[in-house]
Amino acid sequence: MGALEIREELHKYIEIGDKQFLNTLYKTAKSYIEQKNLDRMIAEGEADIKAGRTYGLKEAKKMVDDWEKE
């Protein structure tokens, strides 16, 4: 089943689903999207580390101090 067919079927389920179904689907979808975002951020961080785009402890503390001043 392709993405378009899945979307159409999900729309049908949403139209006929009760509140419990909708809440469950919402929580599942939200959790999935949040996890995908976290996975992306972790991958970006790992790429930064491999590329040497890191900060030392003193630099990081200064950055935090500067943020707190704002």
N, C-alpha and C positions, 0 to 999 in steps of 0.2 A: 504494500500500500504506500503510495507516494505522500508527500507532505500535504498537497492540496486535498487529497481524499481524507487524510487524517484530520485536517482542520475542519472540513465539512462535517465529518462525523462528530467531532468534539462539539461543534456548534449545535448539532442536534441534541446531544446529551445535555448541554447547558440549558437548552430551551425546555427540556422536559424534567430536568433534575430538581430534586427538592433542596431545601436549605442545607441539610446535612451533606448532601452530595456536593453542592456548590462550595461549601466551606472546606471540605476535604480536597476538592480539586484545586481551589485557590491556594491552600496551604502547601500542597504538593508542588504546584507550579512556582510559587514564590520561593520555596526552599531550593528547587532546582536552579532557578535563575540566580539566586544568591550564591549558591555553590559554584556555578559556572563563573561568576564574577570573581570569587575568591581564587578559583583555580587559575584564572587569567592573571590576576595580580601576583600570585606565587610564581607563575612562569615568567612574568616580566621581571620579578625580583631576582630569580635565578639567572636570567639572561644578563641583568645588570652586574651581578656578582662575577659571572664568567667573563664579562667585558671589562671588569675592573672598575666599574662605576660604583664605588663604595665610599663610605666616610669612616674616619677614625673616631674613637670615642670622644676625643676633645672636640672635634668638628661637630659631631652629633649633639653633644651637650650645648655647644654654642648655638646651634640651630634651634634647639628647644628653648633655650633662654631667650633668643630673639623672638620666637613665636609668642612666648608668654608676655613679652613687652608690648606686643601689638594690641 
